[in-house]
Amino acid sequence: MNIREKAKAAVALAKAATPGPWVVGQGYLAGTSKRRVVVEALHAGRSTQEDGYAVASFGPEHDPGTAPDSTFIAAARADVPALAAFALRVTDQKFIKSMVALVLGSRYPDEAAAAISKLMEEK
């Protein structure tokens, strides 16, 4: 699978997933009094973790191994679609042709680099 195929797959996965934002919170293991680390999806228009629901649950809240995993998953909800969109943009044939034309046609490499940066930021 090439990078464009991976990016398209990531976009599809993100569209199918629970909408964000996702945040790290704490909850209880069903049927017990054991607290767990959870990744929660906030409901649209609400701003507190109490209004969300768990999309992922991790080991005991004091387990130091859960913080990096839960933080990564919560951040991935926004980061993966953004990175996938960027990968699709910079691997687009029109973008590549524009970039090559700027580099090859310019006697001013700093201006060409600035133009390429601007192309990479466009949506």
C-alpha positions as CSV (number, residue, x, y, z in Angstrom):
1,M,0.0,0.0,0.0
2,N,1.5,3.4,-1.0
3,I,1.2,6.6,1.0
4,R,-1.8,7.9,-0.9
5,E,-3.7,4.6,-0.3
6,K,-2.8,4.7,3.4
7,A,-3.9,8.3,3.7
8,K,-7.2,7.6,2.0
9,A,-7.7,4.6,4.3
10,A,-6.9,6.9,7.3
11,V,-9.4,9.5,6.2
12,A,-12.1,6.8,5.8
13,L,-11.3,5.4,9.3
14,A,-11.5,8.9,10.8
15,K,-14.9,9.6,9.1
16,A,-16.3,6.3,10.5
17,A,-15.0,6.9,14.0
18,T,-16.8,8.8,16.8
19,P,-16.5,12.5,16.1
20,G,-14.1,14.5,18.2
21,P,-12.7,16.1,20.1
22,W,-11.4,13.2,22.3
23,V,-10.0,13.9,25.7
24,V,-8.4,11.8,28.4
25,G,-10.6,11.3,31.5
26,Q,-11.3,8.8,34.3
27,G,-14.1,6.3,34.7
28,Y,-15.1,3.1,36.5
29,L,-14.8,-0.4,35.2
30,A,-18.3,-1.6,34.6
31,G,-19.8,-3.3,37.6
32,T,-16.9,-2.5,39.9
33,S,-15.5,0.4,41.9
34,K,-12.1,0.2,40.0
35,R,-11.2,3.5,38.4
36,R,-9.8,3.3,34.9
37,V,-8.2,5.8,32.4
38,V,-10.6,6.4,29.5
39,V,-10.5,8.4,26.3
40,E,-13.8,10.2,25.9
41,A,-15.5,11.8,23.0
42,L,-17.1,15.1,23.9
43,H,-20.6,15.7,22.6
44,A,-21.1,18.5,20.1
45,G,-21.6,21.8,21.8
46,R,-20.6,20.6,25.2
47,S,-17.4,21.5,27.0
48,T,-16.9,19.2,29.9
49,Q,-15.5,15.7,30.2
50,E,-18.6,14.7,32.2
51,D,-20.7,15.1,29.0
52,G,-18.6,12.7,27.0
53,Y,-18.6,8.9,26.7
54,A,-15.7,6.5,26.6
55,V,-14.3,5.4,23.2
56,A,-11.4,3.6,24.8
57,S,-10.6,2.3,28.3
58,F,-7.2,1.5,29.8
59,G,-5.8,-0.1,33.0
60,P,-5.9,1.2,36.5
61,E,-5.8,5.0,36.7
62,H,-2.5,5.0,38.6
63,D,-0.7,2.7,36.1
64,P,2.0,4.9,34.6
65,G,1.8,3.0,31.3
66,T,-1.7,4.2,30.5
67,A,-1.0,7.9,30.3
68,P,1.1,7.8,27.1
69,D,-1.3,5.4,25.3
70,S,-4.5,7.3,26.2
71,T,-2.9,10.7,25.4
72,F,-1.8,9.3,22.0
73,I,-5.2,7.9,21.2
74,A,-7.0,11.1,22.1
75,A,-4.6,13.3,20.1
76,A,-4.8,10.9,17.1
77,R,-8.5,11.7,16.6
78,A,-7.5,15.2,15.3
79,D,-3.9,14.5,14.1
80,V,-4.5,11.5,11.9
81,P,-7.0,13.2,9.6
82,A,-4.9,16.3,9.4
83,L,-1.7,14.3,8.5
84,A,-3.6,12.2,6.0
85,A,-5.0,15.3,4.3
86,F,-1.5,16.7,4.2
87,A,-0.1,13.5,2.7
88,L,-2.8,13.5,0.0
89,R,-2.1,17.2,-0.8
90,V,1.7,16.8,-1.2
91,T,1.4,13.6,-3.2
92,D,-1.2,15.0,-5.6
93,Q,0.2,15.2,-9.2
94,K,-0.9,18.8,-9.7
95,F,0.9,19.8,-6.5
96,I,4.1,17.9,-7.5
97,K,4.1,19.5,-11.0
98,S,3.7,22.9,-9.5
99,M,6.5,22.3,-7.1
100,V,8.8,21.1,-9.7
101,A,8.0,24.0,-12.0
102,L,8.7,26.4,-9.2
103,V,12.1,24.9,-8.4
104,L,13.3,24.4,-11.9
105,G,12.0,27.7,-13.2
106,S,13.3,29.8,-10.4
107,R,16.7,31.6,-10.2
108,Y,15.6,32.5,-6.7
109,P,15.6,29.5,-4.4
110,D,14.4,31.3,-1.4
111,E,11.3,32.6,-3.2
112,A,10.8,29.1,-4.7
113,A,10.9,27.6,-1.2
114,A,8.4,30.1,0.1
115,A,6.1,29.4,-2.8
116,I,6.3,25.7,-2.1
117,S,5.6,26.2,1.5
118,K,2.5,28.2,0.6
119,L,1.4,25.4,-1.7
120,M,1.8,22.9,1.1
121,E,-0.4,24.9,3.4
122,E,-3.3,25.3,0.9
123,K,-6.3,23.1,1.5
